[in-house]
């Protein structure tokens, strides 16, 4: 445990930021899983789910939770799945 007051405050801030980042990370993962589940079940219209997943991934990249290239890669792979190029 930290001893100095500034170190204690930094630890409190780290806990708050980690909790907030976890919420955003879980949100985009849940959105991606919803799209993947829709593909497996054979849903015809996935545009709304896909748009929502894209929004969540972009938001995570903007906040620095995932890197920009990682977000781009995830979106690209998700689009390929939706189009049926990769199973």
Secondary structure, DSSP 4 states (H G I P E B T S, - for coil): ---SHHHHHHHHHHHHHHHHHHHHHHHHHHHHHHHHHHHHHT-S--HHHHHHHHHHHHHHHHTTSS-HHHHHHHHHHHHHHHHTS--
